[in-house]
Amino acid sequence: MKSANPENEYIPLDLRISVRRETLRLISEMAQDMGISINEVFSFLAEDSVVDLELLENLNEIEIPNKCSINDLKNAILKKRLC
């Protein structure tokens, strides 16, 4: 899809996610009912989940590691909540 505003242009992403079998069944049924692909359902779900969020911080200053342990992730979340 193209938009008049280039900031709103859709960017294709190749993602690998894991969902429960029942979740996949429900999303598949949703896609069939809507006449769209499963990828489009996930795209709409992602868009809807963030539509009302405001960007509160400058993302250019955030470093995203290639890997982290569960403990590292928990510590980062706790640190963020305490700030």
Secondary structure by P-SEA (a helix, b strand, c coil): ccccccccbbbbbbbbbbbcaaaaaaaaaaaaaacccaaaaaaaaaaaaccccccccccccbbbbccccaaaaaaaaaaaaac
